[in-house]
Amino acid sequence: MEALLLSLLNGLSYSLLLFLLASGLTLIFSLLGVLNFAHGSFYMLGAYLAWQSGQWLGFWGGLLAAPIGVAAVATLFELGVLRRLRPQGHLPELLATFAFGVVLVEVARLLWGSASVPYGIPAALQGSLFRLGGLEFAAYRGFVMAVALAALGAAWLLLWRTRVGLVVQAALTDAQMVAALGHDVAAVQTLVFAAGGALAGLAGAV
């Protein structure tokens, strides 16, 4: 029974990590209508940025720097490429994200190589969180679950309990009306794309 319960908890931890990754992709697709083919590369970039910045700032500094760095890359890409392609429809945007994903992979290969890098976790997250009979549930898996749930809660509060979330939902429903009311729809779209990238970067970091 303990082994079954521990397997369920491990599966839940992995599922929440996948949720964290998929939530950014869903956010971008639901508002912008773009299936972001670069999202997996954002995930990869978040992992490498967390490792690289962790060499200077430690694990916790890397955990914070990674989603910020990926959000910055996503913002530059949206402003420089996607915004210009948006009037031409979704197909050029889709192709652009696919190409950008390939570019990010090659850049990462040039910067960090193709071999794995030693991404250690701090002593506070090593060992077991609790025991079930003779089996242990890793503390780091519990940490991943907590991060994913915190991201879910933050996204829910932002989208459903703030004025920013109201504008984002309205832009999804009727962008022209939102623009007529004086809101910058293009800025909202950039913000959403950056937030989706940040979620992918956070998933990669953990």
GUVEXMI-123344 format. One record per atom (N, C-alpha, C): x, y, z; residue in one letter; chain. Coordinates in Angstrom, 2 decimals. Layout:
<nodes>
X; Y; Z; residu; chaine
X; Y; Z; a; A;
...
</nodes>
This chain:
<nodes>
X; Y; Z; residu; chaine
0.83; -1.21; 0.00; m; A;
0.00; 0.00; 0.00; m; A;
0.86; 1.26; 0.00; m; A;
1.93; 1.22; 0.80; e; A;
2.83; 2.38; 0.86; e; A;
3.50; 2.62; -0.49; e; A;
3.88; 1.51; -1.15; a; A;
4.54; 1.65; -2.46; a; A;
3.58; 2.25; -3.48; a; A;
2.31; 1.87; -3.43; l; A;
1.32; 2.42; -4.35; l; A;
1.11; 3.90; -4.09; l; A;
1.01; 4.28; -2.84; l; A;
0.80; 5.69; -2.49; l; A;
2.01; 6.53; -2.90; l; A;
3.21; 5.99; -2.70; l; A;
4.41; 6.72; -3.08; l; A;
4.49; 6.87; -4.60; l; A;
4.11; 5.85; -5.33; s; A;
4.09; 5.94; -6.79; s; A;
3.09; 6.99; -7.26; s; A;
1.95; 7.07; -6.58; l; A;
0.96; 8.09; -6.92; l; A;
1.51; 9.50; -6.67; l; A;
2.22; 9.68; -5.57; l; A;
2.79; 10.99; -5.27; l; A;
3.88; 11.36; -6.28; l; A;
4.70; 10.38; -6.65; n; A;
5.73; 10.64; -7.66; n; A;
5.10; 10.99; -9.00; n; A;
4.03; 10.28; -9.36; g; A;
3.32; 10.60; -10.59; g; A;
2.69; 11.97; -10.54; g; A;
2.14; 12.34; -9.38; l; A;
1.55; 13.67; -9.22; l; A;
2.59; 14.77; -9.36; l; A;
3.78; 14.52; -8.80; s; A;
4.87; 15.49; -8.90; s; A;
5.26; 15.71; -10.36; s; A;
5.40; 14.62; -11.10; y; A;
5.76; 14.73; -12.52; y; A;
4.63; 15.38; -13.32; y; A;
3.39; 15.07; -12.97; s; A;
2.24; 15.67; -13.66; s; A;
2.19; 17.18; -13.44; s; A;
2.50; 17.61; -12.23; l; A;
2.49; 19.04; -11.95; l; A;
3.61; 19.76; -12.69; l; A;
4.74; 19.09; -12.87; l; A;
5.82; 19.68; -13.67; l; A;
5.37; 19.84; -15.12; l; A;
4.69; 18.82; -15.66; l; A;
4.17; 18.92; -17.02; l; A;
3.10; 20.00; -17.11; l; A;
2.29; 20.14; -16.06; f; A;
1.30; 21.21; -16.04; f; A;
1.97; 22.57; -16.11; f; A;
3.04; 22.73; -15.33; l; A;
3.75; 24.01; -15.33; l; A;
4.26; 24.34; -16.72; l; A;
4.77; 23.34; -17.42; l; A;
5.26; 23.56; -18.78; l; A;
4.11; 23.84; -19.73; l; A;
3.03; 23.05; -19.63; a; A;
1.91; 23.19; -20.57; a; A;
1.10; 24.45; -20.34; a; A;
1.10; 24.97; -19.12; s; A;
0.28; 26.15; -18.83; s; A;
0.75; 27.36; -19.64; s; A;
2.06; 27.51; -19.82; g; A;
2.55; 28.61; -20.63; g; A;
2.16; 28.47; -22.09; g; A;
2.24; 27.25; -22.60; l; A;
1.84; 26.99; -23.98; l; A;
0.35; 27.26; -24.17; l; A;
-0.45; 26.83; -23.21; t; A;
-1.90; 27.04; -23.29; t; A;
-2.25; 28.53; -23.22; t; A;
-1.55; 29.25; -22.37; l; A;
-1.80; 30.69; -22.23; l; A;
-1.55; 31.42; -23.54; l; A;
-0.44; 31.08; -24.20; i; A;
-0.11; 31.73; -25.47; i; A;
-1.11; 31.35; -26.56; i; A;
-1.45; 30.08; -26.62; f; A;
-2.36; 29.62; -27.68; f; A;
-3.76; 30.18; -27.48; f; A;
-4.22; 30.26; -26.23; s; A;
-5.58; 30.70; -25.99; s; A;
-5.79; 32.17; -26.32; s; A;
-4.78; 32.99; -26.10; l; A;
-4.93; 34.42; -26.36; l; A;
-4.48; 34.80; -27.76; l; A;
-3.33; 34.30; -28.18; l; A;
-2.76; 34.73; -29.45; l; A;
-3.13; 33.81; -30.61; l; A;
-3.61; 32.61; -30.31; g; A;
-3.95; 31.68; -31.37; g; A;
-2.73; 31.10; -32.06; g; A;
-1.58; 31.16; -31.40; v; A;
-0.33; 30.67; -31.99; v; A;
0.12; 29.43; -31.22; v; A;
0.30; 28.33; -31.94; l; A;
0.88; 27.14; -31.33; l; A;
2.40; 27.34; -31.33; l; A;
2.91; 27.75; -30.19; n; A;
4.30; 28.17; -30.09; n; A;
5.25; 26.97; -30.16; n; A;
5.81; 26.73; -31.33; f; A;
6.74; 25.62; -31.51; f; A;
8.07; 25.86; -30.81; f; A;
8.32; 27.07; -30.35; a; A;
9.56; 27.35; -29.63; a; A;
9.42; 27.10; -28.13; a; A;
8.25; 26.66; -27.69; h; A;
8.02; 26.52; -26.25; h; A;
8.96; 25.49; -25.62; h; A;
9.17; 24.38; -26.30; g; A;
10.12; 23.39; -25.79; g; A;
11.53; 23.94; -25.69; g; A;
11.89; 24.80; -26.62; s; A;
13.21; 25.43; -26.56; s; A;
13.29; 26.44; -25.42; s; A;
12.18; 27.11; -25.11; f; A;
12.14; 27.98; -23.93; f; A;
12.38; 27.16; -22.66; f; A;
11.78; 25.97; -22.62; y; A;
11.97; 25.06; -21.49; y; A;
13.45; 24.69; -21.35; y; A;
14.08; 24.34; -22.48; m; A;
15.50; 24.01; -22.48; m; A;
16.34; 25.20; -22.04; m; A;
16.00; 26.38; -22.57; l; A;
16.76; 27.58; -22.23; l; A;
16.65; 27.89; -20.75; l; A;
15.47; 27.68; -20.17; g; A;
15.30; 27.90; -18.74; g; A;
16.20; 27.01; -17.92; g; A;
16.35; 25.75; -18.33; a; A;
17.23; 24.83; -17.61; a; A;
18.68; 25.28; -17.68; a; A;
19.13; 25.65; -18.87; y; A;
20.52; 26.09; -19.01; y; A;
20.78; 27.42; -18.30; y; A;
19.83; 28.34; -18.38; l; A;
20.01; 29.62; -17.68; l; A;
20.05; 29.43; -16.17; l; A;
19.21; 28.50; -15.67; a; A;
19.23; 28.23; -14.24; a; A;
20.58; 27.67; -13.81; a; A;
21.12; 26.77; -14.63; w; A;
22.43; 26.21; -14.29; w; A;
23.52; 27.26; -14.39; w; A;
23.54; 28.04; -15.48; q; A;
24.60; 29.03; -15.67; q; A;
24.55; 30.12; -14.62; q; A;
23.37; 30.69; -14.39; s; A;
23.26; 31.75; -13.38; s; A;
23.47; 31.19; -11.98; s; A;
23.16; 29.90; -11.81; g; A;
23.41; 29.28; -10.52; g; A;
24.88; 29.20; -10.17; g; A;
25.75; 29.21; -11.19; q; A;
27.20; 29.22; -10.92; q; A;
27.63; 30.51; -10.24; q; A;
26.89; 31.58; -10.47; w; A;
27.23; 32.89; -9.89; w; A;
26.34; 33.26; -8.71; w; A;
25.08; 32.89; -8.80; l; A;
24.09; 33.36; -7.81; l; A;
23.61; 32.27; -6.87; l; A;
24.05; 31.03; -7.11; g; A;
23.54; 29.93; -6.31; g; A;
22.24; 29.38; -6.88; g; A;
21.77; 28.29; -6.30; f; A;
20.58; 27.62; -6.82; f; A;
19.36; 28.54; -6.82; f; A;
19.14; 29.23; -5.71; w; A;
17.93; 30.06; -5.59; w; A;
17.99; 31.26; -6.52; w; A;
19.18; 31.84; -6.68; g; A;
19.32; 32.93; -7.63; g; A;
19.08; 32.48; -9.05; g; A;
19.58; 31.27; -9.39; g; A;
19.34; 30.72; -10.72; g; A;
17.89; 30.42; -10.96; g; A;
17.20; 29.96; -9.91; l; A;
15.77; 29.66; -10.03; l; A;
14.97; 30.91; -10.33; l; A;
15.41; 32.04; -9.83; l; A;
14.74; 33.31; -10.11; l; A;
15.16; 33.89; -11.45; l; A;
16.44; 33.77; -11.78; a; A;
16.96; 34.38; -13.00; a; A;
16.48; 33.68; -14.26; a; A;
16.28; 32.37; -14.19; a; A;
15.92; 31.60; -15.39; a; A;
14.60; 32.05; -16.01; a; A;
13.49; 32.10; -15.27; p; A;
12.24; 32.56; -15.90; p; A;
12.29; 34.01; -16.36; p; A;
13.04; 34.85; -15.64; i; A;
13.17; 36.25; -16.06; i; A;
13.94; 36.32; -17.38; i; A;
15.01; 35.54; -17.49; g; A;
15.78; 35.53; -18.72; g; A;
14.99; 35.02; -19.91; g; A;
14.24; 33.94; -19.70; v; A;
13.43; 33.39; -20.79; v; A;
12.32; 34.37; -21.17; v; A;
11.72; 35.03; -20.18; a; A;
10.69; 36.03; -20.47; a; A;
11.26; 37.17; -21.30; a; A;
12.50; 37.57; -21.02; a; A;
13.14; 38.64; -21.79; a; A;
13.37; 38.21; -23.24; a; A;
13.83; 36.96; -23.43; v; A;
14.02; 36.44; -24.79; v; A;
12.69; 36.37; -25.53; v; A;
11.65; 35.89; -24.84; a; A;
10.33; 35.79; -25.46; a; A;
9.79; 37.17; -25.83; a; A;
10.03; 38.14; -24.98; t; A;
9.56; 39.50; -25.26; t; A;
10.23; 40.07; -26.50; t; A;
11.54; 39.91; -26.59; l; A;
12.27; 40.41; -27.76; l; A;
11.81; 39.73; -29.04; l; A;
11.55; 38.43; -28.96; f; A;
11.09; 37.70; -30.14; f; A;
9.69; 38.16; -30.55; f; A;
8.82; 38.37; -29.57; e; A;
7.46; 38.81; -29.89; e; A;
7.47; 40.20; -30.50; e; A;
8.27; 41.09; -29.93; l; A;
8.33; 42.47; -30.44; l; A;
8.99; 42.53; -31.81; l; A;
10.07; 41.78; -31.99; g; A;
10.83; 41.89; -33.22; g; A;
10.31; 41.07; -34.38; g; A;
9.60; 39.97; -34.08; v; A;
9.19; 39.05; -35.15; v; A;
7.68; 38.86; -35.19; v; A;
7.12; 38.34; -34.10; l; A;
5.70; 37.97; -34.13; l; A;
4.79; 39.16; -34.37; l; A;
5.10; 40.28; -33.76; r; A;
4.23; 41.45; -33.93; r; A;
4.18; 41.90; -35.40; r; A;
5.29; 41.77; -36.09; r; A;
5.32; 42.15; -37.51; r; A;
4.59; 41.14; -38.38; r; A;
4.58; 39.88; -37.96; l; A;
3.93; 38.84; -38.75; l; A;
2.44; 38.70; -38.46; l; A;
1.98; 39.26; -37.35; r; A;
0.60; 39.04; -36.93; r; A;
-0.43; 39.44; -37.97; r; A;
-0.27; 40.56; -38.69; p; A;
-1.28; 40.90; -39.71; p; A;
-1.38; 39.89; -40.85; p; A;
-0.35; 39.04; -41.01; q; A;
-0.35; 38.08; -42.12; q; A;
-1.01; 36.75; -41.77; q; A;
-1.49; 36.62; -40.54; g; A;
-2.16; 35.38; -40.15; g; A;
-1.29; 34.49; -39.28; g; A;
-1.86; 33.37; -38.87; h; A;
-1.20; 32.51; -37.90; h; A;
-0.13; 31.61; -38.51; h; A;
-0.24; 31.26; -39.77; l; A;
0.75; 30.35; -40.35; l; A;
2.16; 30.93; -40.34; l; A;
2.38; 32.17; -40.76; p; A;
3.73; 32.73; -40.66; p; A;
4.24; 32.78; -39.22; p; A;
3.34; 33.05; -38.27; e; A;
3.76; 33.07; -36.87; e; A;
4.20; 31.68; -36.42; e; A;
3.46; 30.68; -36.81; l; A;
3.80; 29.31; -36.44; l; A;
5.16; 28.92; -37.00; l; A;
5.39; 29.24; -38.27; l; A;
6.67; 28.92; -38.90; l; A;
7.81; 29.68; -38.24; l; A;
7.54; 30.92; -37.84; a; A;
8.57; 31.72; -37.18; a; A;
8.95; 31.13; -35.83; a; A;
7.95; 30.66; -35.06; t; A;
8.27; 30.05; -33.77; t; A;
9.04; 28.75; -33.95; t; A;
8.70; 27.99; -34.99; f; A;
9.44; 26.75; -35.27; f; A;
10.91; 27.08; -35.58; f; A;
11.12; 28.07; -36.43; a; A;
12.49; 28.45; -36.79; a; A;
13.25; 28.99; -35.58; a; A;
12.57; 29.77; -34.75; f; A;
13.22; 30.33; -33.57; f; A;
13.60; 29.23; -32.58; f; A;
12.76; 28.21; -32.47; g; A;
13.09; 27.09; -31.61; g; A;
14.35; 26.38; -32.07; g; A;
14.50; 26.19; -33.39; v; A;
15.70; 25.56; -33.93; v; A;
16.93; 26.43; -33.65; v; A;
16.78; 27.74; -33.82; v; A;
17.89; 28.66; -33.55; v; A;
18.31; 28.58; -32.09; v; A;
17.34; 28.54; -31.17; l; A;
17.67; 28.48; -29.75; l; A;
18.43; 27.20; -29.40; l; A;
18.03; 26.09; -30.01; v; A;
18.73; 24.83; -29.77; v; A;
20.18; 24.92; -30.22; v; A;
20.40; 25.49; -31.40; e; A;
21.77; 25.60; -31.91; e; A;
22.60; 26.58; -31.08; e; A;
21.99; 27.67; -30.63; v; A;
22.71; 28.62; -29.78; v; A;
23.10; 27.95; -28.47; v; A;
22.17; 27.19; -27.88; a; A;
22.49; 26.48; -26.64; a; A;
23.61; 25.48; -26.85; a; A;
23.62; 24.83; -28.00; r; A;
24.67; 23.86; -28.29; r; A;
26.02; 24.56; -28.43; r; A;
26.03; 25.75; -29.02; l; A;
27.28; 26.49; -29.15; l; A;
27.78; 26.99; -27.79; l; A;
26.86; 27.43; -26.95; l; A;
27.25; 28.00; -25.67; l; A;
27.61; 26.95; -24.62; l; A;
26.83; 25.88; -24.56; w; A;
26.99; 24.91; -23.48; w; A;
27.37; 23.52; -23.95; w; A;
27.44; 23.30; -25.26; g; A;
27.79; 21.99; -25.77; g; A;
26.62; 21.02; -25.75; g; A;
26.89; 19.80; -26.15; s; A;
25.84; 18.78; -26.24; s; A;
25.82; 17.85; -25.04; s; A;
26.85; 17.90; -24.21; a; A;
26.92; 17.02; -23.04; a; A;
26.06; 17.58; -21.91; a; A;
25.68; 16.72; -20.99; s; A;
24.91; 17.16; -19.84; s; A;
25.80; 17.98; -18.90; s; A;
25.17; 18.82; -18.13; v; A;
25.90; 19.66; -17.17; v; A;
25.45; 19.29; -15.76; v; A;
26.33; 19.43; -14.77; p; A;
25.99; 19.03; -13.39; p; A;
25.14; 20.08; -12.70; p; A;
23.85; 19.84; -12.65; y; A;
22.93; 20.80; -12.03; y; A;
22.55; 20.26; -10.65; y; A;
23.30; 20.67; -9.64; g; A;
23.06; 20.17; -8.30; g; A;
21.95; 20.94; -7.59; g; A;
21.36; 20.32; -6.61; i; A;
20.32; 20.97; -5.81; i; A;
20.88; 21.26; -4.43; i; A;
20.37; 22.29; -3.75; p; A;
20.92; 22.66; -2.45; p; A;
20.67; 21.58; -1.40; p; A;
21.44; 21.65; -0.34; a; A;
21.34; 20.64; 0.72; a; A;
19.95; 20.62; 1.35; a; A;
19.30; 21.79; 1.39; a; A;
17.97; 21.87; 2.01; a; A;
16.93; 21.04; 1.28; a; A;
17.15; 20.77; -0.01; l; A;
16.19; 20.02; -0.81; l; A;
16.63; 18.59; -1.07; l; A;
17.72; 18.18; -0.46; q; A;
18.17; 16.81; -0.61; q; A;
17.57; 15.93; 0.49; q; A;
17.61; 14.67; 0.27; g; A;
17.06; 13.75; 1.26; g; A;
15.57; 13.56; 1.08; g; A;
14.92; 13.05; 2.10; s; A;
13.50; 12.72; 2.02; s; A;
12.66; 13.77; 2.73; s; A;
11.45; 13.96; 2.20; l; A;
10.49; 14.86; 2.84; l; A;
9.74; 14.14; 3.94; l; A;
9.36; 12.89; 3.69; f; A;
8.73; 12.04; 4.69; f; A;
8.90; 10.59; 4.26; f; A;
8.54; 9.69; 5.14; r; A;
8.68; 8.27; 4.88; r; A;
7.31; 7.59; 4.94; r; A;
7.14; 6.62; 4.05; l; A;
5.94; 5.78; 4.07; l; A;
6.40; 4.34; 4.24; l; A;
6.30; 3.86; 5.45; g; A;
6.86; 2.54; 5.73; g; A;
8.37; 2.59; 5.60; g; A;
8.90; 1.79; 4.72; g; A;
10.34; 1.82; 4.49; g; A;
10.74; 2.62; 3.28; g; A;
9.79; 3.36; 2.68; l; A;
10.04; 4.11; 1.46; l; A;
10.07; 5.61; 1.76; l; A;
10.85; 6.33; 0.95; e; A;
11.03; 7.77; 1.17; e; A;
10.48; 8.56; -0.02; e; A;
9.87; 9.70; 0.29; f; A;
9.43; 10.63; -0.74; f; A;
10.43; 11.78; -0.78; f; A;
11.07; 11.97; -1.94; a; A;
12.17; 12.94; -2.04; a; A;
11.69; 14.36; -1.76; a; A;
12.49; 15.10; -1.03; a; A;
12.14; 16.48; -0.71; a; A;
12.07; 17.34; -1.97; a; A;
12.93; 17.03; -2.94; y; A;
12.93; 17.84; -4.15; y; A;
11.64; 17.66; -4.95; y; A;
11.07; 16.45; -4.93; r; A;
9.79; 16.25; -5.61; r; A;
8.69; 17.06; -4.94; r; A;
8.73; 17.15; -3.63; g; A;
7.78; 18.00; -2.93; g; A;
7.96; 19.46; -3.27; g; A;
9.21; 19.86; -3.45; f; A;
9.49; 21.25; -3.84; f; A;
8.93; 21.55; -5.23; f; A;
9.10; 20.62; -6.18; v; A;
8.55; 20.79; -7.53; v; A;
7.03; 20.95; -7.46; v; A;
6.38; 20.13; -6.65; m; A;
4.93; 20.22; -6.50; m; A;
4.53; 21.58; -5.95; m; A;
5.27; 22.06; -4.96; a; A;
4.94; 23.35; -4.35; a; A;
5.11; 24.50; -5.36; a; A;
6.17; 24.45; -6.16; v; A;
6.40; 25.50; -7.16; v; A;
5.29; 25.51; -8.20; v; A;
4.90; 24.32; -8.67; a; A;
3.84; 24.24; -9.68; a; A;
2.51; 24.74; -9.13; a; A;
2.18; 24.37; -7.91; l; A;
0.93; 24.82; -7.31; l; A;
0.95; 26.33; -7.04; l; A;
2.12; 26.85; -6.66; a; A;
2.23; 28.29; -6.45; a; A;
2.05; 29.05; -7.76; a; A;
2.62; 28.51; -8.86; a; A;
2.44; 29.14; -10.17; a; A;
0.98; 29.11; -10.59; a; A;
0.31; 27.98; -10.33; l; A;
-1.12; 27.87; -10.65; l; A;
-1.92; 28.90; -9.87; l; A;
-1.64; 29.02; -8.57; g; A;
-2.36; 30.00; -7.76; g; A;
-2.11; 31.43; -8.21; g; A;
-0.85; 31.74; -8.55; a; A;
-0.53; 33.09; -9.00; a; A;
-1.22; 33.41; -10.32; a; A;
-1.24; 32.44; -11.25; a; A;
-1.91; 32.65; -12.54; a; A;
-3.40; 32.84; -12.36; a; A;
-3.99; 32.06; -11.46; w; A;
-5.43; 32.19; -11.21; w; A;
-5.76; 33.56; -10.62; w; A;
-4.96; 33.99; -9.65; l; A;
-5.20; 35.31; -9.05; l; A;
-5.04; 36.42; -10.07; l; A;
-4.01; 36.30; -10.92; l; A;
-3.76; 37.35; -11.91; l; A;
-4.88; 37.43; -12.93; l; A;
-5.35; 36.28; -13.40; l; A;
-6.34; 36.27; -14.48; l; A;
-7.76; 36.56; -13.99; l; A;
-8.07; 36.18; -12.75; w; A;
-9.46; 36.26; -12.29; w; A;
-9.70; 37.27; -11.18; w; A;
-8.64; 37.84; -10.62; r; A;
-8.84; 38.75; -9.49; r; A;
-8.15; 40.10; -9.67; r; A;
-7.63; 40.39; -10.85; t; A;
-6.96; 41.67; -11.07; t; A;
-7.50; 42.32; -12.34; t; A;
-7.27; 43.63; -12.44; r; A;
-7.69; 44.37; -13.62; r; A;
-6.91; 43.91; -14.86; r; A;
-5.65; 43.56; -14.66; v; A;
-4.84; 43.05; -15.78; v; A;
-5.46; 41.79; -16.36; v; A;
-5.88; 40.88; -15.48; g; A;
-6.52; 39.67; -15.94; g; A;
-7.81; 39.94; -16.68; g; A;
-8.56; 40.94; -16.22; l; A;
-9.81; 41.31; -16.90; l; A;
-9.53; 41.80; -18.31; l; A;
-8.50; 42.61; -18.47; v; A;
-8.14; 43.12; -19.79; v; A;
-7.67; 41.98; -20.70; v; A;
-6.89; 41.05; -20.14; v; A;
-6.41; 39.92; -20.93; v; A;
-7.58; 39.08; -21.42; v; A;
-8.53; 38.78; -20.56; q; A;
-9.68; 37.99; -20.96; q; A;
-10.54; 38.74; -21.98; q; A;
-10.67; 40.04; -21.79; a; A;
-11.46; 40.82; -22.75; a; A;
-10.78; 40.87; -24.12; a; A;
-9.44; 40.97; -24.11; a; A;
-8.71; 40.99; -25.38; a; A;
-8.86; 39.66; -26.11; a; A;
-8.99; 38.57; -25.36; l; A;
-9.22; 37.27; -25.97; l; A;
-10.59; 37.22; -26.64; l; A;
-11.58; 37.86; -26.01; t; A;
-12.95; 37.82; -26.52; t; A;
-13.15; 38.79; -27.68; t; A;
-12.71; 40.04; -27.52; d; A;
-12.95; 41.07; -28.53; d; A;
-11.82; 42.08; -28.48; d; A;
-10.76; 41.82; -29.23; a; A;
-9.58; 42.69; -29.20; a; A;
-9.88; 44.09; -29.70; a; A;
-10.74; 44.21; -30.72; q; A;
-11.05; 45.54; -31.27; q; A;
-11.77; 46.41; -30.26; q; A;
-12.69; 45.82; -29.50; m; A;
-13.39; 46.59; -28.49; m; A;
-12.45; 47.03; -27.37; m; A;
-11.56; 46.13; -26.97; v; A;
-10.60; 46.48; -25.94; v; A;
-9.71; 47.63; -26.40; v; A;
-9.28; 47.59; -27.66; a; A;
-8.47; 48.67; -28.21; a; A;
-9.27; 49.97; -28.26; a; A;
-10.57; 49.88; -28.59; a; A;
-11.41; 51.08; -28.65; a; A;
-11.59; 51.71; -27.28; a; A;
-11.48; 50.90; -26.22; l; A;
-11.61; 51.42; -24.86; l; A;
-10.30; 52.03; -24.36; l; A;
-9.28; 52.03; -25.18; g; A;
-8.04; 52.70; -24.82; g; A;
-6.92; 51.81; -24.32; g; A;
-7.12; 50.50; -24.37; h; A;
-6.07; 49.60; -23.91; h; A;
-5.15; 49.21; -25.07; h; A;
-3.90; 49.01; -24.76; d; A;
-2.91; 48.63; -25.76; d; A;
-2.93; 47.10; -25.92; d; A;
-3.67; 46.62; -26.90; v; A;
-3.82; 45.18; -27.10; v; A;
-2.48; 44.54; -27.46; v; A;
-1.68; 45.25; -28.25; a; A;
-0.37; 44.70; -28.63; a; A;
0.51; 44.48; -27.40; a; A;
0.45; 45.41; -26.44; a; A;
1.23; 45.26; -25.21; a; A;
0.71; 44.07; -24.40; a; A;
-0.60; 43.87; -24.39; v; A;
-1.18; 42.73; -23.69; v; A;
-0.70; 41.43; -24.32; v; A;
-0.66; 41.38; -25.64; q; A;
-0.19; 40.17; -26.33; q; A;
1.28; 39.90; -26.03; q; A;
2.09; 40.95; -25.98; t; A;
3.50; 40.79; -25.62; t; A;
3.64; 40.27; -24.20; t; A;
2.83; 40.83; -23.29; l; A;
2.87; 40.40; -21.89; l; A;
2.50; 38.92; -21.76; l; A;
1.48; 38.49; -22.50; v; A;
1.06; 37.09; -22.43; v; A;
2.14; 36.17; -22.98; v; A;
2.75; 36.55; -24.09; f; A;
3.81; 35.72; -24.67; f; A;
5.00; 35.63; -23.71; f; A;
5.35; 36.74; -23.07; a; A;
6.45; 36.73; -22.11; a; A;
6.10; 35.88; -20.89; a; A;
4.85; 35.95; -20.44; a; A;
4.44; 35.14; -19.28; a; A;
4.48; 33.65; -19.61; a; A;
4.06; 33.29; -20.85; g; A;
4.15; 31.90; -21.25; g; A;
5.58; 31.42; -21.30; g; A;
6.49; 32.27; -21.81; g; A;
7.90; 31.92; -21.80; g; A;
8.47; 31.78; -20.40; g; A;
8.03; 32.67; -19.49; a; A;
8.52; 32.60; -18.10; a; A;
8.09; 31.30; -17.44; a; A;
6.86; 30.84; -17.70; l; A;
6.40; 29.58; -17.13; l; A;
7.22; 28.40; -17.67; l; A;
7.54; 28.44; -18.96; a; A;
8.39; 27.39; -19.53; a; A;
9.79; 27.44; -18.91; a; A;
10.32; 28.65; -18.73; g; A;
11.63; 28.79; -18.12; g; A;
11.66; 28.31; -16.68; g; A;
10.58; 28.56; -15.94; l; A;
10.49; 28.09; -14.56; l; A;
10.43; 26.56; -14.51; l; A;
9.66; 25.98; -15.44; a; A;
9.60; 24.52; -15.51; a; A;
10.97; 23.93; -15.81; a; A;
11.73; 24.57; -16.72; g; A;
13.06; 24.10; -17.01; g; A;
14.01; 24.25; -15.82; g; A;
13.82; 25.31; -15.07; a; A;
14.70; 25.57; -13.92; a; A;
14.53; 24.54; -12.82; a; A;
13.30; 24.07; -12.63; v; A;
13.07; 23.09; -11.55; v; A;
13.22; 21.66; -12.05; v; A;
</nodes>
